[in-house]
Amino acid sequence: MKRFLTTLLIAALFLAGIGCLFFTDIVYFLASQRQGKVIEDYQQSAEAMNAQRLEAEYQRAVSYNLQLSTGITHDPFSEEQPERTDAYNEILNVKDTMGTLEIPKIQVNLPIYHGTGDTALSGGVGHLKSTSLPVGGASTHAVLTGHRGYSGAKLFTDLDKLTIGDRFYLHVLDQTLTYEVDQILTVEPNQTEALKSEPDQDYVTLLTCTPYQINSHRLLVRGKRVIDPPITPQTEETESLPIKGLLLSFVTLETLAGLIWYVKIKRRRK
């Protein structure tokens, strides 16, 4: 009996060690499922809106963008951030979601929320207030921010893997906007010149902290609007439960079964 209990203890410790190896992958997978549900709800709500309401909501966003100044914006990760206004909160507000961001290269599909507070950034991408709303158009520059290395979700962890020429997509209301990466910069938090809008240009910048887990600077991945056939938005991230986790689970179960079989054979021989 004592040997059997020792065997179970060894097996439990072994399982715990294996679990630690892919715990983060499982957490990321569960987070992606939650984000996928938010995206699905957003898409269904947008599809239920009639053409007149969609156009009215789009024009509200365009009017908001025309009233913005081109001044330098604040750092979205600073402690002191300007409060959101009621008018800002209500524009492009569908199920408390502004739209969705899809980056196929790094398997990102995230909801976009108003503002850059903790609630927004813990569950998806935040829109930097005082920059253009993400509906496109001449002389607009929307800035979308996300965390890297966040313990609860993957978010922008792999944003540094994007290169010039990669594309990402915004799904807002009933439209899909395509952006092609044309500039990648690493700047200090107070350097916000690159976030200003430029005449006749249609930009979206994806912003996060860098270097990874140090967060002393900001990584700016800018995309320029290109004309591209619309694609069907995904309802959840394309990344399924990581293969590494499945393989480790299989190896763990096989090892545990082999260990139990070995102990039983040894006891029988004695």
C-alpha positions as a Markdown table, in Angstrom:
| # | Residue | x | y | z |
|---|---|---|---|---|
| 1 | Met | 0.0 | 0.0 | 0.0 |
| 2 | Lys | 2.8 | 2.4 | 0.9 |
| 3 | Arg | 4.5 | 1.7 | -2.5 |
| 4 | Phe | 1.2 | 2.4 | -4.3 |
| 5 | Leu | 0.7 | 5.7 | -2.5 |
| 6 | Thr | 4.3 | 6.6 | -3.4 |
| 7 | Thr | 3.6 | 5.8 | -7.0 |
| 8 | Leu | 0.5 | 8.0 | -7.0 |
| 9 | Leu | 2.4 | 10.8 | -5.5 |
| 10 | Ile | 5.1 | 10.6 | -8.1 |
| 11 | Ala | 2.5 | 10.5 | -10.8 |
| 12 | Ala | 0.7 | 13.5 | -9.4 |
| 13 | Leu | 3.9 | 15.5 | -9.3 |
| 14 | Phe | 4.7 | 14.5 | -12.8 |
| 15 | Leu | 1.3 | 15.6 | -14.0 |
| 16 | Ala | 1.6 | 18.9 | -12.2 |
| 17 | Gly | 5.0 | 19.5 | -13.9 |
| 18 | Ile | 3.5 | 18.7 | -17.3 |
| 19 | Gly | 0.6 | 20.9 | -16.6 |
| 20 | Cys | 2.8 | 23.9 | -15.8 |
| 21 | Leu | 4.4 | 23.5 | -19.3 |
| 22 | Phe | 1.2 | 24.2 | -21.2 |
| 23 | Phe | -0.9 | 26.0 | -18.6 |
| 24 | Thr | -0.4 | 29.4 | -20.4 |
| 25 | Asp | -1.5 | 27.8 | -23.7 |
| 26 | Ile | -4.8 | 26.6 | -22.1 |
| 27 | Val | -5.4 | 30.0 | -20.6 |
| 28 | Tyr | -4.9 | 31.6 | -24.0 |
| 29 | Phe | -7.3 | 29.1 | -25.6 |
| 30 | Leu | -10.0 | 29.8 | -23.1 |
| 31 | Ala | -9.6 | 33.5 | -23.5 |
| 32 | Ser | -9.9 | 33.2 | -27.3 |
| 33 | Gln | -13.2 | 31.3 | -26.8 |
| 34 | Arg | -14.6 | 34.2 | -24.7 |
| 35 | Gln | -13.4 | 36.8 | -27.3 |
| 36 | Gly | -14.9 | 34.7 | -30.0 |
| 37 | Lys | -18.3 | 34.8 | -28.3 |
| 38 | Val | -18.1 | 38.6 | -28.0 |
| 39 | Ile | -17.2 | 38.9 | -31.7 |
| 40 | Glu | -20.1 | 36.6 | -32.7 |
| 41 | Asp | -22.5 | 38.7 | -30.7 |
| 42 | Tyr | -21.2 | 41.8 | -32.3 |
| 43 | Gln | -21.6 | 40.4 | -35.8 |
| 44 | Gln | -25.1 | 39.2 | -35.2 |
| 45 | Ser | -26.2 | 42.6 | -33.8 |
| 46 | Ala | -24.6 | 44.5 | -36.7 |
| 47 | Glu | -26.3 | 42.2 | -39.2 |
| 48 | Ala | -29.7 | 42.8 | -37.5 |
| 49 | Met | -29.3 | 46.6 | -38.1 |
| 50 | Asn | -31.1 | 47.9 | -41.2 |
| 51 | Ala | -29.3 | 49.8 | -43.9 |
| 52 | Gln | -30.6 | 53.2 | -42.7 |
| 53 | Arg | -29.3 | 52.7 | -39.2 |
| 54 | Leu | -26.0 | 51.4 | -40.4 |
| 55 | Glu | -25.5 | 54.5 | -42.6 |
| 56 | Ala | -26.5 | 56.8 | -39.8 |
| 57 | Glu | -24.0 | 55.2 | -37.4 |
| 58 | Tyr | -21.3 | 55.4 | -40.0 |
| 59 | Gln | -22.0 | 59.1 | -40.6 |
| 60 | Arg | -21.8 | 59.8 | -36.9 |
| 61 | Ala | -18.4 | 58.4 | -36.8 |
| 62 | Val | -17.3 | 60.3 | -39.9 |
| 63 | Ser | -18.6 | 63.6 | -38.3 |
| 64 | Tyr | -16.7 | 62.8 | -35.1 |
| 65 | Asn | -13.5 | 62.3 | -37.0 |
| 66 | Leu | -13.9 | 65.6 | -38.8 |
| 67 | Gln | -14.0 | 67.4 | -35.5 |
| 68 | Leu | -10.8 | 65.9 | -34.2 |
| 69 | Ser | -7.7 | 68.0 | -34.0 |
| 70 | Thr | -4.4 | 66.6 | -35.3 |
| 71 | Gly | -2.6 | 67.4 | -32.0 |
| 72 | Ile | -0.2 | 65.0 | -30.3 |
| 73 | Thr | -2.0 | 62.3 | -28.3 |
| 74 | His | -1.2 | 60.9 | -24.9 |
| 75 | Asp | 0.4 | 57.6 | -24.1 |
| 76 | Pro | -2.4 | 55.0 | -23.8 |
| 77 | Phe | -0.5 | 53.1 | -21.0 |
| 78 | Ser | 0.0 | 56.2 | -18.8 |
| 79 | Glu | -1.8 | 56.3 | -15.5 |
| 80 | Glu | -3.4 | 59.6 | -16.3 |
| 81 | Gln | -5.8 | 59.3 | -19.2 |
| 82 | Pro | -8.5 | 61.7 | -20.4 |
| 83 | Glu | -12.0 | 60.7 | -19.5 |
| 84 | Arg | -14.2 | 59.4 | -22.2 |
| 85 | Thr | -17.2 | 61.6 | -23.1 |
| 86 | Asp | -20.8 | 60.3 | -23.4 |
| 87 | Ala | -20.8 | 61.2 | -27.1 |
| 88 | Tyr | -17.6 | 59.2 | -27.8 |
| 89 | Asn | -19.0 | 56.2 | -25.9 |
| 90 | Glu | -22.2 | 56.0 | -27.9 |
| 91 | Ile | -20.7 | 56.2 | -31.4 |
| 92 | Leu | -20.0 | 52.7 | -33.0 |
| 93 | Asn | -21.4 | 51.1 | -29.8 |
| 94 | Val | -22.8 | 47.8 | -30.8 |
| 95 | Lys | -23.2 | 45.4 | -27.8 |
| 96 | Asp | -20.5 | 47.6 | -26.0 |
| 97 | Thr | -18.1 | 46.8 | -28.9 |
| 98 | Met | -16.7 | 49.2 | -31.5 |
| 99 | Gly | -15.7 | 46.5 | -34.0 |
| 100 | Thr | -13.2 | 43.7 | -34.4 |
| 101 | Leu | -9.5 | 43.4 | -35.4 |
| 102 | Glu | -8.2 | 40.5 | -37.4 |
| 103 | Ile | -4.5 | 39.8 | -38.0 |
| 104 | Pro | -4.2 | 36.5 | -39.9 |
| 105 | Lys | -0.4 | 36.2 | -39.7 |
| 106 | Ile | -0.4 | 36.0 | -35.9 |
| 107 | Gln | -3.8 | 34.4 | -35.5 |
| 108 | Val | -5.4 | 37.4 | -33.8 |
| 109 | Asn | -9.1 | 38.1 | -33.8 |
| 110 | Leu | -10.1 | 40.5 | -31.1 |
| 111 | Pro | -13.0 | 42.8 | -30.2 |
| 112 | Ile | -12.3 | 46.5 | -30.2 |
| 113 | Tyr | -13.5 | 48.5 | -27.2 |
| 114 | His | -13.9 | 52.2 | -26.5 |
| 115 | Gly | -10.9 | 53.7 | -24.6 |
| 116 | Thr | -7.8 | 52.2 | -23.2 |
| 117 | Gly | -8.8 | 51.4 | -19.6 |
| 118 | Asp | -8.1 | 48.1 | -17.8 |
| 119 | Thr | -11.5 | 46.6 | -18.7 |
| 120 | Ala | -11.0 | 47.2 | -22.4 |
| 121 | Leu | -7.4 | 46.0 | -22.5 |
| 122 | Ser | -7.9 | 42.9 | -20.5 |
| 123 | Gly | -10.5 | 41.5 | -22.9 |
| 124 | Gly | -9.4 | 42.8 | -26.3 |
| 125 | Val | -8.1 | 45.9 | -28.1 |
| 126 | Gly | -8.7 | 49.4 | -26.9 |
| 127 | His | -9.2 | 52.4 | -29.2 |
| 128 | Leu | -7.1 | 55.4 | -28.2 |
| 129 | Lys | -9.5 | 58.3 | -27.6 |
| 130 | Ser | -8.5 | 61.5 | -29.5 |
| 131 | Thr | -7.5 | 59.5 | -32.5 |
| 132 | Ser | -9.9 | 58.8 | -35.4 |
| 133 | Leu | -12.6 | 56.3 | -35.0 |
| 134 | Pro | -11.8 | 53.2 | -37.2 |
| 135 | Val | -14.1 | 53.8 | -40.1 |
| 136 | Gly | -11.5 | 54.9 | -42.6 |
| 137 | Gly | -11.5 | 58.0 | -44.8 |
| 138 | Ala | -9.0 | 60.6 | -45.9 |
| 139 | Ser | -6.9 | 62.3 | -43.2 |
| 140 | Thr | -7.8 | 59.7 | -40.6 |
| 141 | His | -5.5 | 57.8 | -38.2 |
| 142 | Ala | -7.0 | 55.4 | -35.7 |
| 143 | Val | -4.8 | 54.0 | -33.0 |
| 144 | Leu | -5.6 | 50.6 | -31.5 |
| 145 | Thr | -3.8 | 49.4 | -28.4 |
| 146 | Gly | -3.2 | 46.1 | -26.7 |
| 147 | His | -1.2 | 44.3 | -24.1 |
| 148 | Arg | 1.8 | 42.0 | -24.6 |
| 149 | Gly | 2.5 | 39.2 | -22.1 |
| 150 | Tyr | -0.8 | 39.7 | -20.4 |
| 151 | Ser | -1.4 | 36.7 | -18.1 |
| 152 | Gly | -5.1 | 36.2 | -19.0 |
| 153 | Ala | -5.0 | 36.4 | -22.8 |
| 154 | Lys | -2.6 | 36.4 | -25.8 |
| 155 | Leu | -3.7 | 39.8 | -27.2 |
| 156 | Phe | -0.8 | 41.6 | -28.9 |
| 157 | Thr | 2.0 | 39.3 | -27.6 |
| 158 | Asp | 3.1 | 38.4 | -31.1 |
| 159 | Leu | 2.7 | 41.8 | -32.7 |
| 160 | Asp | 6.4 | 42.1 | -33.2 |
| 161 | Lys | 6.3 | 39.3 | -35.7 |
| 162 | Leu | 4.5 | 41.5 | -38.3 |
| 163 | Thr | 6.6 | 42.8 | -41.1 |
| 164 | Ile | 6.2 | 45.4 | -43.9 |
| 165 | Gly | 3.6 | 44.2 | -46.3 |
| 166 | Asp | 1.6 | 42.2 | -43.9 |
| 167 | Arg | -2.1 | 42.9 | -43.8 |
| 168 | Phe | -4.7 | 43.2 | -41.0 |
| 169 | Tyr | -8.5 | 43.8 | -41.2 |
| 170 | Leu | -11.0 | 45.9 | -39.3 |
| 171 | His | -14.6 | 44.7 | -39.3 |
| 172 | Val | -16.8 | 47.7 | -38.3 |
| 173 | Leu | -20.6 | 47.6 | -38.7 |
| 174 | Asp | -21.1 | 46.0 | -42.1 |
| 175 | Gln | -17.7 | 47.0 | -43.6 |
| 176 | Thr | -14.3 | 45.3 | -43.8 |
| 177 | Leu | -11.3 | 47.7 | -44.0 |
| 178 | Thr | -8.0 | 46.3 | -45.2 |
| 179 | Tyr | -4.7 | 47.8 | -44.0 |
| 180 | Glu | -1.2 | 46.9 | -45.2 |
| 181 | Val | 1.8 | 47.5 | -42.8 |
| 182 | Asp | 4.0 | 50.3 | -44.2 |
| 183 | Gln | 5.9 | 51.4 | -41.1 |
| 184 | Ile | 7.2 | 49.8 | -37.9 |
| 185 | Leu | 8.7 | 52.0 | -35.2 |
| 186 | Thr | 9.9 | 51.7 | -31.6 |
| 187 | Val | 9.6 | 54.9 | -29.7 |
| 188 | Glu | 9.6 | 56.2 | -26.1 |
| 189 | Pro | 6.2 | 56.6 | -24.4 |
| 190 | Asn | 6.1 | 60.4 | -24.8 |
| 191 | Gln | 7.0 | 60.3 | -28.5 |
| 192 | Thr | 3.6 | 60.5 | -30.2 |
| 193 | Glu | 4.3 | 62.4 | -33.4 |
| 194 | Ala | 3.9 | 59.2 | -35.4 |
| 195 | Leu | 0.3 | 58.9 | -34.2 |
| 196 | Lys | -0.8 | 62.1 | -35.9 |
| 197 | Ser | -3.1 | 62.1 | -38.9 |
| 198 | Glu | -1.7 | 63.2 | -42.3 |
| 199 | Pro | -3.6 | 64.9 | -45.1 |
| 200 | Asp | -5.3 | 62.6 | -47.5 |
| 201 | Gln | -3.9 | 59.5 | -45.7 |
| 202 | Asp | -5.9 | 56.6 | -44.2 |
| 203 | Tyr | -3.9 | 55.0 | -41.4 |
| 204 | Val | -4.4 | 52.6 | -38.5 |
| 205 | Thr | -1.6 | 52.0 | -36.0 |
| 206 | Leu | -1.4 | 49.0 | -33.7 |
| 207 | Leu | 0.3 | 50.0 | -30.5 |
| 208 | Thr | 1.8 | 47.9 | -27.7 |
| 209 | Cys | 4.6 | 47.9 | -25.1 |
| 210 | Thr | 8.1 | 46.7 | -25.9 |
| 211 | Pro | 10.5 | 45.1 | -25.2 |
| 212 | Tyr | 8.6 | 42.0 | -24.1 |
| 213 | Gln | 8.0 | 42.1 | -20.3 |
| 214 | Ile | 10.1 | 45.2 | -19.9 |
| 215 | Asn | 7.7 | 47.7 | -21.5 |
| 216 | Ser | 10.0 | 50.7 | -21.5 |
| 217 | His | 9.1 | 51.7 | -25.1 |
| 218 | Arg | 6.2 | 51.5 | -27.5 |
| 219 | Leu | 6.0 | 49.4 | -30.6 |
| 220 | Leu | 4.0 | 51.1 | -33.4 |
| 221 | Val | 2.9 | 49.0 | -36.3 |
| 222 | Arg | 1.2 | 51.3 | -38.9 |
| 223 | Gly | -1.1 | 50.1 | -41.7 |
| 224 | Lys | -2.1 | 52.0 | -44.7 |
| 225 | Arg | -5.6 | 51.5 | -46.2 |
| 226 | Val | -5.6 | 49.4 | -49.4 |
| 227 | Ile | -8.5 | 48.4 | -51.6 |
| 228 | Asp | -9.1 | 44.7 | -51.1 |
| 229 | Pro | -12.1 | 42.3 | -51.8 |
| 230 | Pro | -14.1 | 42.0 | -48.5 |
| 231 | Ile | -13.4 | 38.8 | -46.5 |
| 232 | Thr | -15.7 | 37.0 | -44.2 |
| 233 | Pro | -14.9 | 37.9 | -40.6 |
| 234 | Gln | -14.2 | 34.9 | -38.3 |
| 235 | Thr | -16.3 | 34.3 | -35.3 |
| 236 | Glu | -13.4 | 33.2 | -33.2 |
| 237 | Glu | -9.6 | 32.9 | -33.4 |
| 238 | Thr | -8.4 | 30.3 | -35.8 |
| 239 | Glu | -6.0 | 29.0 | -33.2 |
| 240 | Ser | -7.4 | 25.9 | -31.5 |
| 241 | Leu | -6.1 | 24.2 | -28.4 |
| 242 | Pro | -2.3 | 24.1 | -29.0 |
| 243 | Ile | -0.9 | 20.9 | -30.4 |
| 244 | Lys | 1.8 | 21.1 | -27.8 |
| 245 | Gly | -0.7 | 20.7 | -25.0 |
| 246 | Leu | -2.4 | 17.7 | -26.7 |
| 247 | Leu | 0.9 | 16.0 | -27.3 |
| 248 | Leu | 2.0 | 16.5 | -23.7 |
| 249 | Ser | -1.3 | 15.3 | -22.4 |
| 250 | Phe | -0.9 | 12.1 | -24.5 |
| 251 | Val | 2.6 | 11.5 | -23.4 |
| 252 | Thr | 1.6 | 12.1 | -19.8 |
| 253 | Leu | -1.2 | 9.6 | -19.9 |
| 254 | Glu | 1.0 | 7.0 | -21.6 |
| 255 | Thr | 3.8 | 7.5 | -19.1 |
| 256 | Leu | 1.4 | 7.2 | -16.2 |
| 257 | Ala | -0.1 | 4.0 | -17.6 |
| 258 | Gly | 3.4 | 2.6 | -18.1 |
| 259 | Leu | 4.5 | 3.5 | -14.6 |
| 260 | Ile | 1.4 | 1.9 | -13.0 |
| 261 | Trp | 1.9 | -1.3 | -15.2 |
| 262 | Tyr | 5.6 | -1.4 | -14.2 |
| 263 | Val | 4.8 | -1.2 | -10.4 |
| 264 | Lys | 2.1 | -3.9 | -10.7 |
| 265 | Ile | 4.5 | -6.3 | -12.5 |
| 266 | Lys | 7.2 | -5.7 | -10.0 |
| 267 | Arg | 4.9 | -6.4 | -7.1 |
| 268 | Arg | 3.7 | -9.6 | -8.7 |
| 269 | Arg | 7.2 | -10.9 | -9.2 |
| 270 | Lys | 8.0 | -10.2 | -5.5 |
